[in-house]
Amino acid sequence: MKIVFLPTLLLLVNFLQAQTDLKQGLIAYYPFNGNANDESGNNHNPSVVKATFTSDRFGKTNSASEFNGTSNFIRIPDNKAFHFTSGFSISAWVMIKGFYGGPCHGNRILMKGSLDLPYSGNYMLGFDDNHYTRGANCSTKNPDRAHQSFYGIYDAIISNEYVIPNKWYLLTYVFDGSYASLYVDCNLHSKGNAKDQHFSNNEDLFLGKMNNAQYPYWYNGLLDELRIYNRPLNKNEISALCNKIPETASKPIICTGENAVSAKFDYTISQCTSVSFKLSTANTKQISKILWSFGDGSTSGKLSASHLYKKPGTYTIKTIVTGRSGCADTAVRQIEIKKLNTDFTFNEQNSPGSFRFKTIDKNVTYSWDMGDNTEMLNDANVTHSYTKTGLYTIQLFAQSSTGCRDTVKKSINVALPEPQVTPVTKPVDTQAIPPVVAKPQLVSREKEIIKTISVETDSVNISLYDNGIIDGDSITLIYNDEIILTHQLLSDKPIKLSLKINPNRQSNELVMYAENLGSIPPNTALVVIIEGKNRHELNLSSNQQKNQAISFIIKR
């Protein structure tokens, strides 16, 4: 807690002022006491006054000029006294009330020159968000109202202090012949090398704007006690200007106990992009003013504020609370606005027609429409079995904890096998196969022999499995042009058979015919062949255009 005793402070200020001569080198002084005249005695009076007058920082009426940010300005004719090739200084009290929202959204309190560039002898006092946005102010639509910095010409900003609206500041710009410096409330705010630069042009001096139709940079705020010197002020002189205290100054404020205020706040997000803000403290009766900055250029002065963000992103929220006692507090937090983009994956289970569905998000509530009049609620991962062949559209409905919603649709083709018949497990003598009474109607397809196996025995034992996911593959087996099995469902359990090898045939061929394509085309089978002590493993694959086959020949 810091308490400053007024008698001591007044003695200090009087001492500093006694050691300085604030009239030395003063070429223009505008106290704005009901007019905009120069009271330095040098008669640098304005030619145009389009501004109003209001109370100054001490509450004295008609003692400060006010600019509305759209049309108010003061024009002072050019004079050689305003041309500087060596040191000079500008000092002014300012209060910022708003921010220019036009192209590049700069703000000019004072400007001599019509180009927004540090040449042609320009000099100025201004502020904008150029420093914080790293030069992106001309490429963004709205100004960053929470990160505005004061600056002049050739001075590089070294402070992270940003403009607080409705607060009085003393700006003092000094060029000492080598360096340009800007002091804000007596503290060094920016400094840069300006050696060999001059500050001289033939343009009029403007207060409240820049004389440029495309980039007027209108100033919205108050201006008081503008002083222009033809020499650099020293630190004692700057302090003397900064610490001017009226004789009727009030007692120092102690910002503890009942005078204390807190700017800490909480927030809730709803409907995805709508945010409600509320102070954490319940003691709001002591608050006289509050300013919310929402991080996207928007502000609010309501005690409990709400804001609708137009796009996702991370936003820095700042609130400034001022109490009835004059005490103030500031709080800053970041919030993230993000939309919900949900999705799901699925894969088949061991049972034909059974699928496992999985989502990708956390902290999300889900509901499912499985496409067969089945609904499932509040589950991120579900398993569902289809009982009929067909094309099904699955819909996933998702809602996040912040109220974001999303829906995704996917279709799956479920192909279930026809009822199985008992597989032949005894040896098949192809020379004694009786005629089939009702043969299945098979479509003529291309045949591809993928392997020829030479055997020494007169028979082979064969086992067929579904290769990979059990997806409802149904097949017919043809041996030496005769159907030996039909409507067989491939699974993780083998279809076993024994085949006689006809020594009189040049080739004994086992063909796999695909009756359907299952859920994951084509039909594939793992074939295990045992002949004597030899074992062979290979994969057969068939679709609706081509059958694959194995050829057996007797080794001679």
C-alpha positions in Angstrom: 0.0 0.0 0.0 1.4 3.4 -1.0 0.3 6.6 0.7 1.5 10.0 -0.5 1.2 12.9 1.9 0.1 16.1 0.0 2.2 18.6 1.9 5.4 16.7 1.0 4.3 16.2 -2.6 3.4 19.9 -3.0 6.8 20.9 -1.6 8.5 18.5 -4.0 6.6 19.9 -7.0 7.3 23.5 -6.0 11.0 22.6 -5.7 11.1 21.1 -9.1 9.3 24.0 -10.7 11.6 26.4 -9.0 14.6 24.7 -10.6 13.1 24.8 -14.1 11.9 27.5 -16.4 9.0 26.1 -18.4 8.7 29.3 -20.4 12.2 29.1 -21.9 11.9 28.2 -25.6 8.1 28.0 -25.5 7.0 29.0 -28.9 3.3 28.0 -28.6 1.0 27.2 -25.6 -2.7 26.2 -25.9 -4.4 25.9 -22.6 -7.9 25.8 -24.3 -9.5 28.1 -21.8 -12.7 28.4 -23.7 -10.8 29.0 -27.0 -7.9 27.6 -29.0 -5.7 30.7 -28.9 -1.9 30.6 -28.4 -1.2 32.1 -25.0 2.6 32.0 -25.3 2.6 35.6 -26.7 3.8 34.5 -30.1 0.3 34.6 -31.7 0.3 31.2 -33.4 -3.5 31.2 -33.4 -5.5 28.7 -35.4 -7.2 29.5 -38.7 -9.9 26.9 -38.2 -11.5 25.7 -35.0 -14.0 22.9 -35.3 -13.9 21.6 -31.8 -15.8 22.0 -28.5 -14.6 22.7 -25.0 -15.2 20.7 -21.9 -13.8 20.2 -18.3 -10.1 19.5 -17.8 -8.6 16.9 -15.6 -9.2 19.0 -12.5 -13.0 19.3 -13.4 -12.7 23.0 -14.4 -15.3 23.7 -17.1 -14.3 25.0 -20.6 -10.7 24.2 -20.0 -9.9 21.4 -22.5 -10.7 20.9 -26.1 -12.8 17.9 -27.2 -12.7 16.1 -30.5 -15.5 13.7 -31.6 -13.5 11.4 -33.8 -15.4 12.1 -37.0 -15.4 15.8 -37.9 -13.7 17.9 -35.1 -10.2 19.4 -35.7 -8.1 22.6 -35.2 -5.9 24.0 -38.0 -2.9 26.2 -37.2 -1.1 27.9 -40.1 2.4 26.9 -40.9 5.2 29.1 -39.5 8.9 29.0 -39.6 8.8 28.7 -35.8 7.4 25.2 -36.3 10.4 24.1 -38.4 13.0 22.2 -36.4 16.4 21.1 -37.5 17.8 20.5 -34.1 16.1 19.8 -30.7 12.5 20.5 -29.9 9.7 19.2 -27.6 5.9 18.8 -27.6 3.9 18.2 -24.4 0.2 17.7 -24.0 -2.4 16.2 -21.7 -4.7 13.8 -23.4 -7.7 11.5 -22.6 -8.6 8.8 -25.1 -12.4 8.2 -25.5 -12.5 6.1 -28.7 -10.6 4.6 -31.5 -10.6 5.3 -35.2 -12.0 2.4 -37.2 -11.2 3.4 -40.8 -8.3 2.0 -43.0 -5.2 1.2 -40.9 -7.1 2.6 -37.9 -4.5 5.1 -36.8 -5.3 8.0 -34.4 -3.7 11.5 -34.7 -3.7 13.8 -31.7 -1.3 16.2 -33.4 0.1 16.1 -36.9 2.3 18.3 -39.1 2.5 16.6 -42.4 -0.1 14.8 -44.7 1.8 11.5 -45.1 1.6 8.7 -42.6 5.4 8.1 -42.9 8.5 9.2 -40.9 9.9 11.5 -43.6 9.2 14.9 -45.3 9.8 16.6 -42.0 6.7 15.2 -40.4 6.2 15.1 -36.6 3.2 14.0 -34.6 1.6 12.5 -31.5 -0.6 9.5 -32.0 -1.6 6.0 -31.1 -2.7 2.7 -32.7 -2.3 -1.1 -32.5 0.6 -1.3 -35.0 3.1 -2.3 -32.4 1.1 -5.1 -30.9 -0.1 -6.5 -34.2 3.5 -6.2 -35.6 2.5 -4.0 -38.5 -0.8 -5.8 -39.4 -3.0 -2.9 -38.6 -3.6 -2.1 -42.3 -4.6 -5.7 -43.1 -7.2 -6.1 -40.3 -10.7 -4.7 -40.5 -11.2 -3.7 -36.8 -8.7 -2.1 -34.4 -7.4 -4.0 -31.4 -8.8 -1.6 -28.8 -7.1 -3.4 -25.9 -3.6 -3.0 -27.3 -3.2 0.6 -28.4 0.3 2.2 -27.9 1.3 5.9 -27.9 4.1 7.0 -30.3 5.7 9.9 -32.2 8.2 9.9 -35.1 11.4 7.7 -35.1 10.7 6.5 -31.6 10.7 2.7 -31.1 8.2 1.5 -28.5 9.9 -0.2 -25.5 7.0 -0.4 -23.1 4.1 -2.9 -22.9 1.7 -0.3 -21.4 -1.4 0.1 -23.5 -3.9 3.0 -23.7 -6.7 2.9 -21.1 -9.7 4.9 -22.3 -11.1 7.8 -20.2 -7.8 8.2 -18.3 -5.7 11.4 -18.5 -2.1 11.0 -19.7 0.8 13.4 -20.1 2.6 12.9 -23.4 6.0 14.5 -23.8 7.9 14.0 -27.1 11.6 15.1 -27.1 14.2 15.3 -29.9 17.6 16.1 -28.5 19.4 16.2 -31.9 20.3 12.5 -31.9 17.4 10.5 -30.3 13.7 10.9 -30.4 11.9 9.9 -27.1 8.3 9.8 -25.9 7.5 9.9 -22.2 4.1 8.9 -20.9 3.4 10.2 -17.4 7.1 11.0 -17.0 8.1 7.4 -17.8 10.1 6.6 -20.9 7.7 4.8 -23.3 9.7 4.8 -26.6 13.1 5.8 -28.0 14.8 5.7 -31.3 17.8 7.0 -33.3 16.8 10.1 -35.2 20.3 11.5 -35.9 20.5 13.5 -39.2 16.7 13.8 -39.3 14.9 17.1 -39.7 11.4 18.1 -38.6 10.6 20.8 -41.1 7.9 21.0 -43.7 5.6 23.7 -45.2 2.3 22.1 -44.1 -0.1 23.4 -41.5 -0.3 22.0 -38.0 -3.5 19.9 -37.4 -4.9 18.9 -34.1 -7.5 16.1 -34.0 -6.7 14.6 -37.5 -4.2 14.1 -40.3 -4.7 16.2 -43.4 -5.2 13.3 -45.7 -8.6 12.4 -47.2 -7.9 8.7 -47.5 -6.3 8.3 -44.0 -7.7 11.1 -41.8 -7.0 9.2 -38.6 -9.7 11.1 -36.6 -8.9 11.6 -32.9 -11.7 10.9 -30.4 -10.8 12.4 -27.1 -9.7 15.4 -25.0 -6.6 17.6 -25.4 -5.3 20.1 -22.9 -2.2 22.2 -22.1 -0.5 21.7 -25.5 3.1 23.1 -25.3 5.6 23.3 -28.2 9.3 24.2 -27.4 12.2 24.9 -29.8 14.5 23.0 -27.5 14.6 19.6 -25.8 13.2 19.4 -22.3 15.2 17.7 -19.6 13.9 15.1 -17.2 13.4 17.7 -14.4 11.2 19.8 -16.7 9.3 16.8 -17.9 8.6 15.9 -14.2 7.6 19.4 -13.4 4.9 19.2 -16.2 3.9 15.7 -15.2 3.5 16.5 -11.5 1.5 19.6 -11.7 -1.1 19.2 -8.9 -4.0 21.7 -8.3 -4.2 23.4 -5.0 -7.5 21.8 -4.4 -6.2 18.3 -4.9 -8.1 15.6 -2.8 -6.6 13.4 -0.2 -4.7 10.3 -1.3 -6.9 7.2 -1.8 -6.1 4.0 0.1 -7.3 1.2 -2.1 -7.9 -1.5 0.6 -10.8 -2.6 2.6 -14.1 -1.1 1.5 -12.4 1.0 -1.2 -10.9 -2.1 -2.9 -12.5 -3.4 -6.2 -11.7 -6.6 -8.1 -11.8 -7.1 -11.8 -11.6 -10.9 -11.7 -14.3 -12.5 -13.7 -15.8 -15.8 -14.8 -17.4 -16.8 -18.1 -19.6 -19.5 -19.6 -19.9 -20.5 -23.3 -23.2 -21.5 -24.8 -24.6 -22.1 -28.3 -21.0 -22.6 -29.4 -20.0 -18.9 -29.8 -22.0 -17.0 -27.3 -20.1 -16.0 -24.1 -21.5 -14.6 -20.9 -19.1 -12.7 -18.6 -19.7 -12.0 -14.9 -17.5 -10.5 -12.2 -16.4 -13.0 -9.6 -17.0 -10.6 -6.7 -20.4 -10.2 -5.2 -19.5 -6.7 -4.0 -20.5 -4.7 -7.0 -22.2 -1.8 -5.2 -18.8 0.0 -5.0 -18.2 -0.2 -8.8 -18.9 3.0 -10.7 -17.6 2.0 -14.1 -16.5 -1.1 -15.9 -15.1 -1.7 -19.4 -15.0 -5.1 -21.1 -12.7 -5.7 -24.1 -13.6 -8.9 -25.8 -10.4 -9.4 -27.8 -12.0 -8.9 -31.3 -12.3 -5.1 -31.2 -15.7 -5.1 -29.4 -16.3 -3.6 -25.9 -19.1 -3.3 -23.4 -19.7 -1.2 -20.3 -22.3 -3.5 -18.7 -21.7 -5.0 -15.3 -22.6 -8.5 -16.6 -21.8 -8.6 -20.3 -22.4 -11.1 -23.1 -20.8 -11.3 -26.5 -21.3 -13.4 -29.7 -18.1 -14.2 -31.5 -18.2 -14.5 -35.3 -15.5 -17.0 -35.8 -13.4 -19.5 -33.9 -10.1 -18.5 -32.3 -8.3 -17.7 -29.0 -9.3 -14.3 -27.6 -7.8 -12.2 -24.8 -10.5 -10.8 -22.6 -9.7 -7.7 -20.5 -11.8 -6.0 -17.9 -11.1 -2.7 -16.2 -13.1 -1.9 -13.1 -13.2 1.5 -11.4 -14.7 2.0 -7.9 -16.6 4.9 -6.5 -13.6 5.7 -4.4 -11.4 6.1 -7.6 -9.6 2.8 -7.0 -9.3 0.6 -10.1 -8.3 -3.0 -11.0 -7.6 -4.9 -14.3 -8.0 -8.6 -15.1 -7.0 -10.5 -18.2 -8.0 -14.0 -19.3 -7.9 -16.0 -22.5 -10.9 -18.0 -23.9 -11.0 -20.4 -26.8 -14.0 -20.4 -29.2 -13.9 -23.6 -31.3 -16.5 -25.3 -33.5 -17.3 -29.0 -33.3 -16.3 -31.1 -36.3 -17.2 -34.7 -35.4 -16.6 -37.9 -37.2 -16.7 -41.7 -36.6 -15.1 -44.9 -37.9 -16.5 -48.4 -38.1 -15.3 -52.0 -38.7 -16.9 -55.4 -38.8 -16.9 -57.8 -35.9 -16.6 -61.6 -36.1 -20.3 -62.1 -36.6 -21.7 -61.3 -40.0 -23.7 -58.0 -40.0 -22.2 -56.9 -36.7 -20.3 -53.5 -36.7 -18.4 -51.5 -34.1 -18.7 -47.7 -34.4 -16.2 -45.3 -32.7 -16.2 -41.5 -32.4 -13.1 -39.2 -32.2 -14.1 -36.4 -29.8 -14.1 -36.1 -26.0 -16.4 -34.1 -23.7 -19.2 -34.6 -26.3 -22.7 -36.0 -26.0 -23.7 -38.4 -28.8 -26.8 -40.0 -30.2 -26.9 -42.5 -33.1 -29.5 -43.4 -35.8 -28.4 -46.8 -37.1 -30.5 -46.6 -40.3 -32.8 -49.5 -39.4 -35.1 -47.7 -37.0 -32.7 -48.2 -34.2 -31.5 -45.3 -32.0 -28.7 -45.3 -29.4 -28.2 -42.5 -26.9 -25.3 -41.1 -24.9 -22.7 -43.6 -26.1 -19.4 -42.6 -27.9 -18.7 -46.2 -29.1 -21.5 -48.6 -30.0 -21.9 -52.1 -31.5 -24.9 -52.9 -33.7 -25.9 -56.0 -35.7 -27.9 -55.8 -38.9 -30.3 -58.7 -39.7 -31.0 -58.0 -43.3 -28.9 -57.3 -46.4 -29.2 -53.7 -47.6 -27.7 -50.2 -47.8 -27.9 -48.4 -44.4 -27.3 -44.7 -43.7 -25.8 -44.2 -40.2 -26.2 -40.7 -38.6 -24.2 -39.4 -35.6 -25.5 -36.4 -33.7 -23.0 -34.7 -31.5 -23.2 -31.8 -29.0 -20.3 -30.4 -27.0 -20.3 -29.0 -23.5 -20.2 -25.4 -25.0 -23.4 -26.0 -27.1 -21.7 -26.7 -30.4 -23.5 -29.2 -32.6 -22.5 -31.3 -35.6 -24.0 -34.2 -37.6 -22.2 -36.7 -39.8 -23.6 -39.3 -42.1 -22.0 -42.4 -43.6 -23.5 -45.4 -45.6 -22.5 -49.1 -45.3 -23.6 -51.9 -47.6 -24.5 -55.0 -45.5 -24.4 -58.2 -47.5 -25.5 -61.2 -45.4 -25.0 -64.8 -46.7 -27.8 -67.1 -47.6 -28.5 -70.0 -45.2 -25.6 -72.6 -45.1 -25.8 -76.2 -46.1 -23.7 -78.8 -44.3 -20.3 -78.9 -45.9 -19.0 -82.1 -47.5 -16.5 -83.7 -45.1 -16.0 -87.1 -46.7 -13.8 -87.7 -49.7 -15.2 -86.6 -53.0 -14.7 -89.1 -55.9 -15.0 -86.9 -58.9 -15.3 -90.0 -61.2 -18.5 -91.1 -59.4 -20.3 -87.8 -58.7 -24.0 -88.4 -59.4 -25.7 -85.8 -61.5 -27.1 -82.7 -59.7 -30.8 -82.5 -60.0 -31.0 -78.7 -59.6 -27.8 -77.0 -60.3 -27.4 -73.4 -59.3 -27.4 -71.0 -62.2 -23.8 -69.7 -62.3 -22.8 -66.8 -64.4 -19.9 -67.3 -66.9 -16.8 -65.6 -65.6 -13.1 -65.3 -66.4 -11.0 -67.9 -64.6 -7.5 -67.3 -63.3 -5.3 -70.2 -62.0 -3.1 -68.6 -59.4 -1.1 -71.7 -58.5 -0.4 -75.2 -59.9 0.6 -77.8 -57.3 2.3 -81.2 -58.2 1.2 -83.9 -55.8 2.5 -87.4 -55.2 -0.7 -88.8 -53.5 -4.0 -89.6 -55.0 -5.9 -87.2 -52.8 -5.5 -83.8 -50.9 -7.2 -82.4 -47.8 -8.4 -78.8 -48.0 -9.5 -76.2 -45.4 -11.0 -72.8 -46.3 -11.3 -69.8 -44.0 -12.4 -66.2 -44.4 -9.3 -64.2 -45.0 -9.4 -61.1 -42.8 -12.6 -59.6 -41.5 -15.6 -61.9 -41.3 -17.8 -59.9 -43.7 -20.4 -62.4 -45.0 -18.6 -63.9 -47.9 -20.7 -66.7 -49.5 -19.1 -69.0 -52.1 -19.7 -72.0 -54.4 -16.8 -74.5 -55.0 -16.4 -76.2 -58.4 -14.0 -79.1 -58.9 -13.3 -80.4 -62.4 -16.3 -78.5 -63.8 -18.7 -80.0 -61.3 -20.3 -78.1 -58.4 -19.3 -79.8 -55.1 -20.4 -77.2 -52.6 -22.7 -74.2 -52.7 -24.0 -71.4 -50.4 -21.0 -71.8 -48.1 -20.3 -69.0 -45.7 -16.6 -68.3 -45.1 -15.8 -67.7 -41.4 -13.1 -68.3 -38.9 -14.2 -71.9 -38.7 -12.8 -74.0 -41.7 -14.8 -75.6 -44.5 -13.1 -79.0 -44.8 -13.1 -81.4 -47.8 -11.0 -84.1 -49.3 -10.5 -84.2 -53.1 -9.5 -87.2 -55.3 -6.9 -86.5 -57.9 -7.8 -87.9 -61.3 -4.5 -89.2 -62.8 -6.2 -89.2 -66.3 -6.7 -85.5 -66.3 -4.0 -83.1 -67.4 -5.2 -80.7 -64.6 -7.5 -81.1 -61.7 -9.0 -77.6 -60.9 -10.7 -76.3 -57.8 -12.5 -73.0 -58.6 -13.9 -70.5 -56.0 -17.1 -68.8 -57.3 -18.3 -65.6 -55.4 -22.0 -65.7 -54.7 -21.8 -62.2 -53.2 -19.2 -59.7 -52.4 -19.8 -59.5 -48.6 -19.5 -56.1 -46.9 -15.9 -55.7 -48.0 -15.3 -56.7 -51.6 -13.9 -59.0 -53.0 -14.5 -62.4 -51.6 -11.2 -63.7 -50.2 -10.4 -67.1 -48.6 -7.3 -68.6 -47.0 -6.8 -72.1 -48.4 -4.7 -74.6 -46.5 -3.8 -77.7 -48.5 -2.3 -80.9 -47.0 -1.0 -83.6 -49.4 1.0 -86.3 -47.6 3.6 -84.6 -45.5 3.5 -81.4 -47.6 1.5 -78.2 -46.5 0.6 -75.3 -48.8 -1.1 -72.0 -47.9 -2.4 -69.5 -50.4 -5.2 -66.9 -50.8 -8.1 -67.2 -53.3 -9.9 -64.0 -54.4 -13.1 -63.9 -56.5 -15.5 -61.1 -57.6 -18.4 -60.8 -60.0 -16.0 -60.7 -63.0 -13.4 -63.3 -62.3 -13.0 -66.6 -60.4 -9.6 -67.7 -59.0 -8.6 -71.4 -59.1 -5.9 -73.9 -57.9 -4.6 -76.6 -60.3 -3.5 -80.1 -59.1 -1.4 -82.5 -61.2 0.1 -85.9 -60.5 3.9 -85.8 -60.3 5.3 -88.2 -62.8 
